[in-house]
Amino acid sequence: MIWAIGLDDTDYPTGGCTTWQANELEKVLIECGAKPIERRLVRLWPFAVRRTRGNAAISLIVEISSTIQQRCIDAIELWFEQLIYDIKKNDIDSHARPGLIVCKDGDLNESIYWECVRSQFTDINRIISDSSIIHYLSSDLGNDGLVGAAAAVSWKPSISSTFEAIAWRDSSKFGTSRKIPNNAINLLESNHPNTFMNRDPSYDRGLISPRSPCPILFGIRGWSFESTRHALNELINLDWNEDIVDYSIHITNQCSDDHLDDIIEGTVLAKPIKKHGGHVTVEILTISGFLQLISFKEGGILNTKISELLPGDKIHVMGLISPDGYLHIERLKSVYRSPGNLFRPKCSCGVRLKSTGKSGKLRCKLCKYTETSHWIGTPRLSFDWVEPSPSSRRHLSMPVSRMN
């Protein structure tokens, strides 16, 4: 039998990491005789009230023979009990509320995943009462982790799924700064073109190591398993000034756009408003009505392009509507741009025509020539899809370069 074991909500502000805990759990299952098949890393709805640090859940896919099923369940329960004890000892604010689900791979309806990646999912009873659930465990502090665990086991990878290799540090290094080898990023970009999000060129900053106190030393994202594996093999042989205690490759829903609906088409109604702190808002009219858009300073070129919009511009936009009603823009495309820098035409004698007021005419002050009132504008070129710099994108967002 193939089991999917989902785990979520094991991290807290000062430590913890669900990828690390899943790695430890898999070791326990191997000792019981289970055969590991795959690991799945599933990002969830970005606006979830109790989202974790990376907002990701893990699913372990393992082969379990009938003779060891109960042994595995007993080992999982013992391991989970120790996990809760360790978290309570270190998580002083009781932030983490782990949840674990065991089911047969593919049995839990995928609709759970889609609801968890696109909305605030809270129907715990729907999860635990599902006939496909073999076993589940949750913290006495709350069962929030069951939501992410259910999303992880109900997600079905596809041929377009991406991969992430993760390497973990020794526990003695948890919470300390990481020292990335000087040539690590250059090696990835020169030798491994099918990896991505290694560096943010806008800030010339590496993106492979987190800045949180978690157990992860570095992560490499790739478009295929093989390209990710080759990159991992090269990086683990560099000098990181510390030990790499373990590593693994996960198949993920990153860069999938699963959190988004279709492209929204709209017409800009008023000039964008620049707010304190650098973010920009603008109102558009869509086929469904009025919609407020917002972009943040960290959006870089995306924020710049939004601030340059004018009334009458027609745009395509992709983004996520937050609980406060604003659509947080993730990508923007200009379809038509209204003329800019409006000015009055000149008379044949060279003098700029001026409005006569209520008559609706333009008149030359020198030769008294008149014509119907109108403006002349400077053409503004449309632009193709733009997006924030890599460090400001959501894990789930598909890069412009991958759009059809």
C-alpha positions in Angstrom: 0.0 0.0 0.0 1.2 3.5 -0.8 0.6 6.0 2.1 0.6 9.7 2.0 1.6 11.2 5.3 0.9 15.0 5.6 2.5 17.3 8.2 2.2 21.0 8.9 2.5 23.8 11.5 5.7 22.7 13.2 7.6 25.9 13.0 7.5 29.0 15.3 9.2 32.4 15.4 12.4 31.2 17.0 12.8 27.9 15.2 11.3 24.7 13.9 10.8 23.6 10.3 8.3 21.2 8.8 10.7 20.0 6.1 13.2 19.1 8.8 10.5 17.3 10.9 9.3 15.4 7.9 12.8 14.3 7.2 13.1 13.0 10.8 9.8 11.2 10.5 10.8 9.5 7.3 13.9 8.1 9.1 11.5 6.6 11.7 9.4 5.0 9.0 12.4 3.5 7.3 13.4 1.9 10.5 9.9 0.3 10.6 10.5 -1.1 7.1 8.7 1.5 5.0 10.2 2.4 1.6 10.3 6.1 0.7 9.0 7.1 -2.7 8.6 10.9 -2.8 8.4 14.1 -0.8 5.9 16.8 -1.7 6.2 20.4 -0.6 2.9 22.3 -0.9 2.5 26.0 -0.5 -0.9 27.2 0.8 -3.1 30.3 0.5 -0.9 33.3 1.2 -3.5 35.1 3.3 -4.3 32.3 5.6 -4.8 33.7 9.1 -2.5 31.1 10.7 0.0 30.7 7.9 3.3 29.3 9.0 6.7 31.0 8.3 7.1 29.5 4.8 3.3 28.7 4.5 4.2 25.2 3.3 3.1 21.7 4.3 4.9 18.4 3.6 3.6 15.1 2.4 5.8 11.9 2.6 4.8 9.2 0.1 5.9 5.8 1.3 5.3 2.2 0.5 3.9 0.2 3.5 3.4 -3.5 3.5 0.4 -4.9 5.4 2.7 -6.6 7.9 4.1 -3.3 9.2 1.1 -1.0 9.1 0.4 -1.0 12.8 4.1 -0.8 13.6 4.3 2.3 11.5 1.2 3.9 13.2 2.6 3.2 16.6 6.0 4.7 15.6 4.3 7.8 14.1 2.3 8.3 17.4 5.4 8.0 19.5 7.4 10.4 17.2 4.5 12.9 17.2 4.2 12.8 21.0 7.9 13.7 21.2 7.5 16.5 18.6 4.8 18.1 20.7 6.9 17.9 23.8 10.0 19.4 22.0 7.9 22.2 20.5 6.3 23.1 23.8 9.7 23.3 25.4 11.0 25.8 22.8 7.9 27.6 21.5 7.3 30.0 24.4 4.3 31.7 22.7 2.6 28.4 21.8 2.6 29.4 18.1 3.0 26.0 16.5 0.0 23.6 16.4 1.2 20.5 14.5 -1.2 18.3 12.6 -0.5 14.9 10.9 -2.6 12.9 8.5 -2.2 9.4 7.1 -4.2 8.2 4.2 -3.8 6.1 1.1 -2.1 8.2 -1.6 -4.6 9.7 -4.0 -7.7 8.9 -1.9 -8.3 12.3 -0.2 -10.3 14.4 -2.7 -8.1 17.0 -4.5 -10.8 19.6 -3.8 -9.3 20.0 -0.3 -6.1 21.2 -1.9 -7.8 23.7 -4.2 -9.7 25.2 -1.3 -6.6 25.4 0.9 -4.5 27.1 -1.9 -7.3 29.6 -2.8 -9.1 30.4 0.4 -9.2 30.3 4.1 -10.1 26.7 4.9 -11.4 25.9 8.4 -13.6 22.8 8.1 -11.6 20.4 10.2 -14.5 18.0 10.6 -14.7 17.6 6.9 -11.1 16.4 6.9 -11.1 14.0 9.9 -14.5 12.5 9.0 -13.3 11.6 5.4 -13.4 7.9 4.9 -9.9 8.0 3.3 -8.2 9.0 6.5 -6.3 6.1 8.1 -5.0 8.0 11.0 -4.6 11.6 12.2 -2.9 13.4 15.1 -3.0 17.0 16.3 -1.7 19.2 19.1 -3.7 19.7 22.3 -3.1 23.5 21.6 -5.2 23.3 18.4 -5.8 21.3 15.3 -4.8 24.0 12.7 -2.0 21.9 11.3 -4.5 19.4 10.0 -5.5 21.9 7.3 -2.1 22.0 5.7 -1.5 18.3 6.2 -4.7 17.6 4.3 -3.8 20.0 1.6 -0.4 18.2 1.2 -1.8 14.7 0.9 -4.7 15.8 -1.4 -2.4 17.7 -3.9 -1.6 15.8 -7.1 1.6 16.7 -8.8 1.6 17.2 -12.6 4.2 17.2 -15.4 4.7 21.0 -14.9 5.4 20.7 -11.1 8.7 22.1 -9.9 11.3 20.8 -7.5 13.2 22.0 -4.5 16.3 20.5 -3.0 16.8 21.3 0.7 19.9 20.8 2.7 19.8 20.9 6.5 22.3 22.0 9.1 23.5 20.4 12.3 21.3 21.3 15.3 24.2 23.1 17.0 24.0 25.7 14.2 20.2 26.4 14.4 19.6 30.1 14.8 23.1 31.2 13.7 24.0 33.1 10.6 24.8 31.1 7.4 27.9 31.7 5.3 27.2 31.0 1.6 30.3 30.1 -0.4 31.3 33.0 -2.6 31.0 31.0 -5.8 27.7 29.2 -5.0 25.3 31.5 -6.8 27.6 31.9 -9.9 27.9 28.1 -10.1 24.2 27.7 -10.2 23.6 30.4 -12.8 26.5 29.2 -15.1 26.3 25.4 -14.7 22.6 24.9 -13.9 20.3 27.0 -16.2 17.3 24.9 -15.3 17.4 26.1 -11.7 15.7 29.4 -10.8 15.3 32.0 -8.0 18.9 31.7 -7.1 19.6 35.4 -7.0 17.7 38.7 -7.1 19.4 40.9 -9.7 17.6 44.0 -8.5 19.5 43.8 -5.2 22.3 41.5 -6.3 21.3 39.2 -3.4 21.4 35.4 -3.2 18.1 33.7 -2.5 19.2 30.1 -1.7 19.6 30.5 2.0 16.9 31.6 4.4 17.4 34.3 7.0 15.2 32.7 9.6 16.4 30.6 12.6 15.2 27.4 10.9 17.3 24.2 10.3 17.6 24.8 6.5 21.1 25.6 5.2 20.1 26.2 1.6 17.5 25.3 -1.0 17.7 25.0 -4.8 14.6 25.3 -7.0 14.6 23.6 -10.4 12.3 23.0 -13.3 13.1 19.2 -13.3 14.2 16.6 -10.9 17.4 15.9 -12.7 18.5 19.5 -13.0 17.7 20.0 -9.3 19.7 16.9 -8.4 22.7 17.9 -10.4 22.8 21.3 -8.8 22.4 19.9 -5.3 25.3 17.5 -5.9 27.6 20.3 -6.9 26.6 22.6 -4.0 26.9 20.0 -1.2 30.6 19.6 -2.2 31.3 23.3 -1.5 32.8 24.6 1.7 29.9 25.9 3.8 32.0 26.3 7.0 29.6 23.8 8.7 28.3 20.3 8.2 25.4 19.4 6.0 23.7 16.7 8.0 21.1 15.6 5.4 19.4 16.7 2.2 16.4 15.7 0.0 14.5 16.8 -3.1 10.8 17.7 -3.0 8.3 18.0 -5.8 6.4 21.2 -5.3 3.4 23.4 -6.4 5.7 26.4 -6.5 5.4 28.6 -9.6 2.1 26.9 -10.4 -0.3 29.9 -10.1 -2.6 27.5 -8.4 -3.6 30.3 -5.9 -4.9 32.5 -8.7 -8.0 32.7 -10.9 -8.0 33.8 -14.5 -6.5 37.0 -15.9 -8.6 40.1 -15.0 -9.2 42.7 -17.8 -9.9 46.2 -16.7 -9.9 49.9 -17.5 -8.2 52.4 -15.3 -10.7 54.9 -13.8 -8.4 57.4 -12.1 -4.8 58.3 -11.6 -2.9 55.9 -9.2 -2.5 57.1 -5.7 0.9 56.9 -4.1 0.7 56.1 -0.4 3.0 56.6 2.5 5.7 54.0 2.4 5.8 53.8 -1.4 2.9 51.5 -2.2 0.4 52.4 -4.9 -3.3 51.9 -5.3 -5.5 52.3 -8.4 -9.1 51.7 -9.2 -10.2 49.8 -12.4 -13.5 48.8 -14.0 -13.9 45.2 -14.9 -16.7 43.1 -16.3 -17.7 42.3 -12.7 -17.6 45.9 -11.4 -15.1 48.1 -9.6 -11.9 46.7 -8.3 -9.1 48.3 -6.2 -5.6 47.2 -7.0 -2.6 47.6 -4.7 1.2 47.3 -5.3 3.9 47.6 -2.8 7.3 49.4 -2.9 9.1 46.1 -3.0 7.5 45.3 -6.3 10.2 47.3 -8.2 9.4 47.7 -11.9 5.8 46.4 -11.2 5.2 49.2 -8.8 6.7 51.7 -11.2 4.5 50.6 -14.1 1.4 50.8 -12.0 2.2 54.3 -10.8 2.5 55.4 -14.5 -1.1 54.3 -15.4 -3.6 56.9 -16.6 -7.4 57.0 -16.8 -8.5 55.1 -19.8 -5.6 52.7 -19.9 -6.7 49.1 -20.5 -4.7 46.5 -18.6 -4.6 42.8 -17.9 -3.7 41.9 -14.3 -3.1 38.8 -12.2 -3.2 38.8 -8.4 -4.8 37.8 -5.2 -7.8 39.5 -3.6 -7.0 40.0 0.1 -9.6 39.8 2.9 -9.7 43.7 2.9 -10.9 43.6 -0.8 -7.8 44.9 -2.5 -6.3 42.9 -5.3 -2.6 42.4 -4.6 -1.0 42.6 -8.0 1.5 39.9 -9.0 1.7 40.6 -12.7 0.6 43.4 -15.0 0.3 43.9 -18.8 -0.7 47.0 -20.7 -3.1 46.4 -23.6 -3.9 50.0 -24.5 -2.5 53.3 -23.1 -4.3 56.6 -23.3 -2.4 59.5 -24.8 -0.3 61.4 -22.3 0.9 65.0 -21.9 -2.2 66.5 -23.4 -1.8 69.9 -25.0 -3.7 72.3 -27.3 -2.8 72.3 -31.1 -1.0 75.2 -32.7 -2.6 77.6 -35.3 -1.0 77.6 -38.8 0.6 80.9 -37.8 2.5 79.2 -35.0 0.6 80.4 -32.0 -0.9 77.9 -29.5 -4.7 77.8 -29.6 -6.6 78.5 -26.4 -10.1 77.6 -25.2 -12.7 80.3 -25.5 -14.7 78.7 -22.7 -18.4 77.8 -23.0 -18.4 78.1 -26.8 -16.5 74.9 -27.1 -14.1 76.5 -29.6 -10.3 77.0 -29.7 -9.1 80.5 -30.9 -5.8 81.9 -32.0 -5.1 85.1 -30.1 -3.1 86.5 -33.0 -5.1 85.8 -36.2 -8.5 85.0 -34.6 -8.7 81.6 -36.3 -11.1 79.2 -34.5 -11.8 75.5 -34.5 -13.6 72.8 -32.4 -12.0 72.3 -29.0 -9.8 69.3 -28.7 -6.5 68.1 -27.2 -3.4 66.5 -28.7 -1.6 63.8 -26.7 1.8 62.1 -26.8 1.5 58.3 -27.7 2.4 56.0 -24.9 3.7 52.5 -25.7 2.0 49.5 -24.2 4.2 47.0 -22.3 4.2 43.2 -21.9 3.8 41.4 -18.6 5.9 42.7 -15.7 6.4 41.2 -12.3 8.2 42.0 -9.0 11.8 41.2 -8.5 12.4 37.6 -7.4 12.8 38.3 -3.7 9.3 39.9 -3.7 7.4 37.2 -5.5 5.2 34.6 -3.9 6.4 31.0 -4.0 3.3 30.1 -5.9 3.6 32.8 -8.6 4.6 31.7 -12.0 7.4 33.8 -13.5 6.6 35.8 -16.6 9.2 33.7 -18.5 7.1 30.6 -17.9 3.8 32.0 -19.1 2.4 30.6 -22.3 
